[in-house]
């Protein structure tokens, strides 16, 4: 049995445009049992590093914006003090109360950096699971 399992269906359906990706169940095995941290984080309006405690190996990372008014930029920085922005997580008001999210396999040695782009700090759920 797999240690990490994703059941995903992604559908875009607008006017005459339709796309669906339904790869069935995707599974991975974990070498080390660790993760789930840091959990709930308040992301400020200045770029900041996100700490994953004692997890330093590559692993799956889930980020969800729980804030009602601020979008959150996220990216990586391994060797410089500034973020190379990769994406934006929409706030819950602009994303039909769902909140923007990102799910990705994070490479070891990289540093996750985030920044709220609204007028104040934004609450985000951040979870990383060691592979």
Buried (B, 14 or more C-beta within 10 A) or exposed (E): EEEBEEEEEEEEEEEEEEEEEEEEEEEBEBEEEBBBBBEEBEBEBEBBEBEBEEBEBBBBBBBBBBBBEBBBBBBBBEEEEEBEBEEBBBBBEBBEEEBBBBEEEBEEEBBBBBBBBBEEBBBBBBBBBBB
